[in-house]
Amino acid sequence: MTLAKPLPPVDAQSRPYWEACNQGRLTLQRCDGCGHVQHYRRIVCTHCGTDKLTDVDASGAGTVRSFTVIRRAVSSAFDANVPYVVALIELAEGPTVMSNLIESPLEAIHIGAPVQLMFERRSEDINVPQFKLREGKS
Amino acid sequence: MGLRGSTAIIGAYDTKVGKIPDRSATALCVEAALGAIADAGLKLSDVDGLVTCNSMAQPYMYHAEAVAEYLGIRPRYCATAAAGGGATFTVLYQAALAIDAGICDTVVIAMADSLRSGLSREAAMIMQSSTGHAQYETPYGATVPGYYALIAQAYLHAYGAKPEHFASVAVSGRQHACLNPTAEMQKPINIEDVLASRLIADPLRLLDCSLVSDGGAAVVLTRADRASHQPHKPVYLLGAGEGRGHEHISQVASLIHSSAAQSGERAYAMARLKPADIDFAQVYDCFTPVVLIEMEDLGFCGNGEAGDFFLRGDGGPGGRLPINTHGGLLSHSHPGNPGSMFALTESVQQLRGGQGARQVKDANVGLVHAQGGILSSHCTVILGTEVAL
């Protein structure tokens, strides 16, 4: 039996984030007090401790901070994707997010490579942020 | 006087490791507890504290309490570690604090699981990879080797290190395992064997990854003034320290340094010792690159130099600082949450002495270090003989 790919268990604090993803926007939180930018969405600024935070759209630009090529899938849900890339993306705004690198030739991927945001629709409600290598820039 | 030298390990026991289909995870835990109590020359009724870790194959909501019930004891101090790795030494540290505070006198710390026989391969992989953040990591399908491969890749990039450096950690661990008849892996390997093993998550290959095993181990910790009339030489807890950074790897501050630096500093300070005073160390080796980062953060090697340390054989049997003298998670066994326990029982055996071909010469001080999560939560413990008090 093939398992379905996991969907994020959305909660009250993350709902606005996933709703924005559903509209094709990746949002970050910017602290109204100190200007710190963070991902993921929380009720506290991890830099100054205030709760005055505003959702802002990420530009979608970033670079590969690290990556791996998964040769043995975590479950049957990902068997058809093998080999697939899991990467840490450093966003232009500062925070790091995890992503796959899709539609990107394996041999062109390296630490520091520029990447661009895209989305993978996984269900009616869930649009998963994904990245691919920025063409002509690797 | 503080915690330094106020408690001692007087009992230690390992179950068989590998594939043990005829023992449930609970029975393995109980076997380990009873074995360590007998090794300490005590009776069940002498025990007033029990610490376990939860099992993936046979979990309980209250695990230590379930094991106490199974044993028919009513400990006054009872705690369950929810996870493995560094949490194993954290609960050892906390048990020592409980004894030092007079809450109890003699604590059994027993941990076991049957990751290999008690779960299907897919169930074991999914359960372990649930260490990832359910909303921001798990949807991308990373495996546990995949999470650690992100660290491995960053290490290669930062220092210009080579896969041979990772491989040398696996070779060193196997050399120790070949001297330890209880270790799961007994066949010698060389660098080429590691580099020829199949890629699991680039750049990590099969032999860069630890084992999946059944098994368990236990120790008995007691107040130092109760430790001297037992069958074996007491092994004193000299220092302990913890350090924490992130929990999820996408929130990590550095991919090539860890909170082992802080846990190590705190343990050295309590023990009033420095890295050069350590005779052997057991350094958490779930994947080969983790050992390099921990060796550097614990002050045994300069930044980017731990790979050469292992390539030279400095961590092998008879080396400058033998590392993972039982064979480690890479070559002795890795039953999941209880994995670090074997590093602890091995350290006790080394400090008692008489371990034959794998005995570290003049061993009086040993360091054990473990981490959990993905290079997240660290705990360092320094143990010593009476000479080191």
Boltz contact constraints between the chains, C-beta under 6 A:
constraints:
  - contact:
      token1: [A, 6]
      token2: [B, 138]
      max_distance: 6.0
  - contact:
      token1: [A, 6]
      token2: [B, 139]
      max_distance: 6.0
  - contact:
      token1: [A, 8]
      token2: [B, 135]
      max_distance: 6.0
  - contact:
      token1: [A, 8]
      token2: [B, 139]
      max_distance: 6.0
  - contact:
      token1: [A, 9]
      token2: [B, 134]
      max_distance: 6.0
  - contact:
      token1: [A, 14]
      token2: [B, 135]
      max_distance: 6.0
  - contact:
      token1: [A, 40]
      token2: [B, 136]
      max_distance: 6.0
  - contact:
      token1: [A, 66]
      token2: [B, 150]
      max_distance: 6.0
  - contact:
      token1: [A, 66]
      token2: [B, 153]
      max_distance: 6.0
  - contact:
      token1: [A, 66]
      token2: [B, 154]
      max_distance: 6.0
  - contact:
      token1: [A, 66]
      token2: [B, 255]
      max_distance: 6.0
  - contact:
      token1: [A, 68]
      token2: [B, 146]
      max_distance: 6.0
  - contact:
      token1: [A, 68]
      token2: [B, 149]
      max_distance: 6.0
  - contact:
      token1: [A, 68]
      token2: [B, 150]
      max_distance: 6.0
  - contact:
      token1: [A, 68]
      token2: [B, 201]
      max_distance: 6.0
  - contact:
      token1: [A, 68]
      token2: [B, 202]
      max_distance: 6.0
  - contact:
      token1: [A, 69]
      token2: [B, 202]
      max_distance: 6.0
  - contact:
      token1: [A, 70]
      token2: [B, 146]
      max_distance: 6.0
  - contact:
      token1: [A, 70]
      token2: [B, 201]
      max_distance: 6.0
  - contact:
      token1: [A, 71]
      token2: [B, 199]
      max_distance: 6.0
  - contact:
      token1: [A, 71]
      token2: [B, 200]
      max_distance: 6.0
  - contact:
      token1: [A, 72]
      token2: [B, 200]
      max_distance: 6.0
  - contact:
      token1: [A, 74]
      token2: [B, 125]
      max_distance: 6.0
  - contact:
      token1: [A, 74]
      token2: [B, 129]
      max_distance: 6.0
  - contact:
      token1: [A, 74]
      token2: [B, 141]
      max_distance: 6.0
  - contact:
      token1: [A, 74]
      token2: [B, 143]
      max_distance: 6.0
  - contact:
      token1: [A, 75]
      token2: [B, 122]
      max_distance: 6.0
  - contact:
      token1: [A, 75]
      token2: [B, 126]
      max_distance: 6.0
  - contact:
      token1: [A, 78]
      token2: [B, 141]
      max_distance: 6.0
  - contact:
      token1: [A, 86]
      token2: [B, 140]
      max_distance: 6.0
  - contact:
      token1: [A, 86]
      token2: [B, 142]
      max_distance: 6.0
  - contact:
      token1: [A, 86]
      token2: [B, 146]
      max_distance: 6.0
  - contact:
      token1: [A, 88]
      token2: [B, 150]
      max_distance: 6.0
  - contact:
      token1: [A, 96]
      token2: [B, 250]
      max_distance: 6.0
  - contact:
      token1: [A, 97]
      token2: [B, 250]
      max_distance: 6.0
  - contact:
      token1: [A, 98]
      token2: [B, 137]
      max_distance: 6.0
  - contact:
      token1: [A, 98]
      token2: [B, 140]
      max_distance: 6.0
  - contact:
      token1: [A, 98]
      token2: [B, 250]
      max_distance: 6.0
  - contact:
      token1: [A, 100]
      token2: [B, 140]
      max_distance: 6.0
  - contact:
      token1: [A, 111]
      token2: [B, 157]
      max_distance: 6.0
  - contact:
      token1: [A, 128]
      token2: [B, 139]
      max_distance: 6.0
